[in-house]
């Protein structure tokens, strides 16, 4: 089943990439040497993307990181060229019937391609800066349950995707960013690893996870990428060995005053219903829920959850995917309150693949909860 899926996906990727290469070739002047340079460059860049996705975890870290950066950067350039060429083809079809481009299509194609590459280059520079300079989002909320006159400082992050690109050095910076907030509790809401644990273990990232300082503990859940791994339990076991409590369809009473509830990812089809997980918990105490994918928000409201923290969407990661996220989810990014339940869907502190934030942001969420 998996092999068949990957064969189909690879065939589609090859076909779309061939379309982009062909349209670029046609746009370039036929008399110059730029065409063979373009063709060679596109093929090499495409192969670097395939190599990093298939073989990256088996390379030395430094080599894998460089090839990964090149390959995933190409992925964004490829996407924007694809959009540009599709729009140009649409104009070509319209021009065939209405003849509104008297200079012909050759120059139009070329200038459209040049403009796309220039705009993309600027977007990549800005996007890489935004990726490397994450924002801190502050959220002040309170519960409607019986007051204990307490305040809890939560640092919540999602989608670290540690591995090749988000390496040990990146994680060190991330842990420092978390510790600088002096949290009472830290939540890691899924996709902590980027599928394979090989580069995580090779770099001994447990040292960094163990360095997270929170008075009341660090809690994590699985995301979809944990379940994509050959050993779906591997990330959870690794985090637990580093002193992190991994909640898998379970709840935990903390400080005898509130609960942290963690759901398995939606990828796991036999995960428990939320009602089963919270059954028997003291409904007068605040319930804080981590659910990686923000589907069916009404379940949290129906089960007395005070605050739900999710990730997964990355807010599309780069334009125009963020527009699609808004249509896919009731809440694809940001804050919402339904009834007595507060929700926050984070765009993630890390990312999958390309190290760019175009039209989105990398972020850490600091929640000040009064209860």
Buried (B, 14 or more C-beta within 10 A) or exposed (E): EEEEEEEEEEEEBEEEBEBBBEBBBBBBEEEEEEBEEBBEBBEEBBEBBBBBBEEBBEBEBEEBBBBBBBBBBBBBBBBBBBEBBEEBBEBEEEBEEEEEEEEEBEEBBBEBBEEBBEEBEEBBEBBBEBBEEBEEBEBEBBBEBEEBEEEBBBBBBBBBBBBBBBBBEBBBEBBEBBBEBEBBBBBBBBBBBBBBBBBBEBBEBBEBBBBBBBEBBBBBBBBBBBBBBEEBBBBBEBBEEBEBBBBBBBBBEBEEBBBBBBBBBBBBEEBBEBEEBBEEBEEEBBBBBBBBBBEEBEBBBBBBBBBBBBBBBBBBBBBEBBEEBBEEBBBBBEEBEBEEBBBBBBBBBBBBBBBBBBBBBBBBBBBBBBB
